[in-house]
Amino acid sequence: MQTILGAGGVIGIELAKTLPEYTDKVRLAGRNPRAVNGDEELVKCDLTNYEQTLSAVEKSDIVYLTAGLEYKYDVWKEYWPKIMDNVIVSCRKHRAKLVFFDNVYMYGKVEGWMTENTPVNPVSRKGVIRAEIADALMKETTRGNLRALIARSADFYGPGAGNTFLKMLVFDKLKEKEKASWLGNAEVFHSFTYTPDAGKATALLGNTPDAYNQVWHLPTHRNAMSGHEVIEFAAHLLDAEPKYRVITKWMARMAGLFNPLVKEMVEMMYQYESDYLFDSTKFENVFFKPVSYEEGIEKCVKR
């Protein structure tokens, strides 16, 4: 049995599409789990509840933690440590291996390429939380209590990724022949992980015994585009004018006075003000190469 905890998000869905290549027993656990392939076991589960988490993990050989929480610092601070603790203890009790789908917030602002060896140096409150839960997980592997790995992704995009800023602020706007928006600085380069690649790679890592007890960067094409290059390419595919506006940190801070979600984004604006470069050489040298941005963007806008 292979179980996805937090199965309703785009990564959980992409992962569920791939798992039948490795097992005929897939369990999807979440607040409102829905079948992806049609033959999964569905389990309602609140990961902040230990007993429900323990039950969801039961009889699992491999567990994937792909959960997402409401994008609020107070929610993250209260619930992420609790969720990670519940999942770790449940996996230990049921002797299940654990794959944690993670982001790059714990690295903070990085000059040059982010790799698996980049020092942990969060510069945001959310980054501190991500650093703490990742550290808690890897300490369990060091102590020999758990076999686990971290599968880390850059910002992502993909045909089913509906809540990404690329879709909402660029692709959707251009489809409507409206002016696109870009965060921070449209002249710097920004890496994005293609969600079908992320799902496929996460399943592959989970089913590779030698991949455990370490961090992996998920496959992300090295030829990162700048904001204006993304907009120009997408506009060309959509026969739209490549017009856009740049949302600066100051503008986001002002908008945050009226929009709670934008307010939560302000501390993360550093990711869009200078080059954000994500290196997945380690993964690519062992497994497979990622989809190019040109192919990925075309699949998103032509959907």
C-alpha positions in Angstrom: 0.0 0.0 0.0 1.2 3.5 -0.9 -0.6 6.4 0.8 -0.8 10.1 -0.1 -1.5 12.3 2.8 -3.0 15.6 1.6 -4.1 14.0 -1.6 -6.4 16.8 -3.0 -3.8 19.3 -4.2 -2.2 19.4 -7.7 1.0 17.5 -6.6 -1.1 14.8 -4.8 -3.1 14.4 -8.0 0.0 14.2 -10.3 1.5 11.7 -7.8 -1.6 9.6 -7.8 -1.6 9.4 -11.6 1.9 7.9 -11.5 1.7 5.5 -8.5 -0.1 2.7 -10.4 3.2 2.1 -12.2 4.6 0.9 -8.9 1.6 -0.6 -6.9 -2.0 -1.7 -7.3 -2.9 -0.4 -3.9 -3.1 3.4 -3.5 -4.8 5.2 -0.7 -5.7 8.8 -0.9 -6.2 10.5 2.5 -7.4 14.1 3.1 -10.2 16.2 4.3 -12.2 15.4 1.1 -10.3 12.8 -0.9 -11.4 12.2 -4.5 -10.4 9.3 -6.8 -7.9 10.1 -9.5 -7.7 6.8 -11.3 -10.9 5.4 -10.0 -9.7 2.5 -8.0 -8.0 4.1 -5.0 -9.0 3.6 -1.4 -10.3 6.9 -0.1 -9.9 7.9 3.6 -11.1 11.1 5.3 -8.3 12.4 7.5 -7.4 15.6 9.3 -3.7 15.5 9.6 -3.8 17.7 12.7 -5.5 14.8 14.4 -3.1 12.1 15.5 -5.6 9.2 15.7 -6.9 10.0 12.2 -3.3 10.3 10.8 -2.3 7.0 12.5 -5.3 5.3 10.9 -4.6 6.7 7.5 -1.0 5.4 7.6 -1.9 1.9 8.7 -0.6 -0.9 6.5 1.3 1.6 4.3 4.7 0.7 2.9 5.3 4.2 1.6 3.7 7.5 2.7 3.8 10.7 0.7 3.1 14.0 2.6 1.9 16.5 0.0 -0.4 18.5 2.2 -0.9 22.2 1.8 -2.2 24.6 4.4 -4.0 27.9 4.2 -1.4 30.5 3.3 -1.3 32.3 6.6 1.6 32.4 9.0 -0.5 31.8 12.1 -2.0 28.7 10.5 1.4 27.4 9.5 2.9 28.1 12.9 0.1 26.2 14.8 -0.4 23.3 12.4 2.7 22.4 10.4 4.8 21.2 13.4 1.8 19.2 14.7 1.2 17.6 11.2 4.8 16.7 10.8 5.0 15.2 14.3 1.8 13.2 13.7 3.0 11.9 10.4 6.5 11.0 11.7 5.1 9.1 14.7 2.5 7.3 12.6 5.1 6.2 10.0 7.4 5.0 12.8 4.6 3.0 14.4 3.6 1.4 11.1 7.1 1.1 9.8 6.3 3.0 6.7 8.8 5.0 4.7 8.1 8.7 4.3 8.4 11.1 1.4 7.9 14.8 2.2 7.1 17.2 -0.7 8.8 20.4 0.3 9.5 23.9 -1.0 12.6 26.2 -0.9 11.5 28.7 1.7 14.1 27.5 4.2 17.0 28.5 1.9 16.1 32.2 2.2 17.7 34.6 -0.4 20.3 32.7 -2.4 23.0 34.2 -4.7 23.4 31.8 -7.5 21.9 28.3 -7.8 20.0 26.5 -5.1 21.2 23.0 -4.6 20.6 20.3 -2.1 23.7 21.6 -0.2 22.6 25.2 0.0 22.7 26.3 3.6 19.5 26.7 5.5 19.1 30.4 6.1 15.4 31.5 6.1 14.7 35.2 5.9 10.9 34.9 6.3 8.7 33.6 9.1 7.2 30.9 6.9 10.8 29.9 5.9 11.6 29.4 9.6 8.7 27.0 10.0 9.6 25.0 6.9 13.2 24.8 8.1 12.0 23.5 11.5 9.8 20.8 10.1 12.4 19.6 7.6 15.0 19.5 10.3 12.7 17.5 12.6 12.2 14.9 9.8 15.8 14.5 8.8 16.9 14.2 12.5 14.7 11.1 12.7 16.6 9.6 9.7 19.9 10.4 11.3 18.8 8.7 14.6 17.8 5.6 12.6 14.2 5.9 13.7 12.7 6.4 10.2 13.5 6.0 6.5 12.5 9.2 4.8 13.5 11.6 2.1 12.6 15.2 1.1 11.6 15.9 -2.4 12.0 19.7 -2.9 10.4 21.8 -5.6 10.8 25.3 -6.9 7.7 27.4 -7.5 5.6 25.2 -9.8 3.4 25.5 -12.8 1.5 22.9 -14.9 -1.8 22.2 -16.7 -3.6 21.3 -13.5 -1.9 23.9 -11.3 -4.8 26.4 -10.8 -3.6 28.5 -7.9 -0.2 29.5 -9.2 0.7 33.1 -10.0 1.8 32.1 -13.5 -1.7 30.8 -14.3 -3.7 33.6 -12.5 -1.5 36.6 -13.3 -0.1 35.6 -16.7 -1.8 32.8 -18.6 -5.4 33.6 -17.6 -4.9 37.3 -18.2 -3.4 36.8 -21.7 -6.1 34.4 -22.6 -8.6 37.2 -21.9 -6.5 39.6 -23.9 -5.8 41.6 -20.7 -2.5 42.9 -19.4 -0.5 40.3 -17.5 1.2 41.0 -14.1 4.6 39.9 -12.8 5.9 40.0 -9.3 9.0 41.9 -8.2 11.2 42.2 -11.3 10.4 41.0 -14.7 14.1 41.1 -15.9 15.5 38.5 -13.5 15.4 34.7 -14.1 13.0 32.5 -12.2 12.9 28.7 -12.1 9.6 26.8 -12.1 9.0 23.1 -11.6 6.5 21.5 -14.0 3.9 19.7 -11.9 3.6 16.5 -14.0 7.4 16.1 -13.7 7.2 16.7 -10.0 4.5 14.0 -9.5 6.4 11.5 -11.6 9.7 12.2 -9.9 8.2 12.0 -6.4 6.8 8.6 -7.1 10.0 7.5 -8.6 12.0 8.6 -5.6 9.6 7.0 -3.2 10.1 3.7 -5.0 13.9 3.9 -5.2 15.3 2.3 -2.0 18.7 4.1 -2.4 17.0 7.5 -2.5 16.1 7.6 1.1 17.6 9.6 4.0 18.6 12.5 1.8 17.2 15.6 0.1 16.4 15.7 -3.6 15.6 18.6 -5.9 12.9 17.7 -8.2 13.6 17.9 -12.0 13.4 21.6 -13.1 14.7 22.8 -16.4 17.9 24.7 -16.1 17.2 27.3 -18.8 15.1 29.5 -16.6 13.3 32.4 -18.3 12.9 36.0 -17.1 9.4 37.3 -16.4 9.2 39.2 -19.7 10.4 36.2 -21.6 7.6 34.0 -20.1 5.0 36.7 -20.9 6.3 37.1 -24.5 6.3 33.4 -25.2 2.9 32.8 -23.7 1.5 35.8 -25.5 2.9 34.5 -28.8 1.1 31.1 -28.2 -2.1 32.9 -27.4 -1.9 35.5 -30.2 -2.1 38.2 -27.5 -0.2 41.4 -26.9 2.7 40.8 -24.5 1.7 43.7 -22.2 2.3 43.5 -18.5 2.7 45.5 -15.3 5.1 44.8 -12.5 3.8 44.4 -8.9 6.6 45.8 -6.7 7.0 45.0 -3.0 5.7 48.5 -2.1 2.6 47.9 -4.2 2.0 44.5 -2.6 2.4 46.0 0.9 -0.2 48.6 0.1 -2.6 46.0 -1.4 -2.0 43.9 1.6 -3.8 46.4 3.7 -7.0 45.3 2.0 -6.2 41.7 0.9 -5.0 39.2 3.5 -3.5 36.8 0.9 -1.4 39.6 -0.6 -0.3 40.6 2.9 1.0 37.1 3.5 3.0 37.3 0.2 4.9 40.4 1.1 7.6 38.6 3.1 8.2 36.3 0.2 8.7 39.0 -2.4 12.5 38.6 -2.1 12.1 35.5 -4.3 10.9 37.7 -7.2 13.3 40.6 -6.9 16.5 38.8 -7.9 17.4 35.6 -9.7 15.7 32.5 -8.3 17.7 29.6 -9.8 16.9 26.0 -8.8 19.4 23.2 -9.6 18.2 19.6 -10.1 21.4 18.1 -11.5 21.6 15.5 -8.7 18.2 14.1 -9.8 18.8 14.4 -13.5 22.1 12.6 -13.4 20.3 9.5 -11.9 16.8 9.6 -13.3 15.3 11.7 -16.1 15.5 15.2 -17.6 12.7 17.7 -17.1 10.3 19.2 -19.6 11.5 22.4 -21.2 9.7 25.7 -20.4 8.6 26.1 -23.9 6.8 22.7 -23.9 5.5 23.2 -20.4 4.1 26.6 -21.0 2.5 25.5 -24.3 0.7 22.7 -22.5 -0.6 25.1 -19.9 -1.9 27.8 -22.3 -3.3 25.4 -24.8 -5.3 23.4 -22.2 
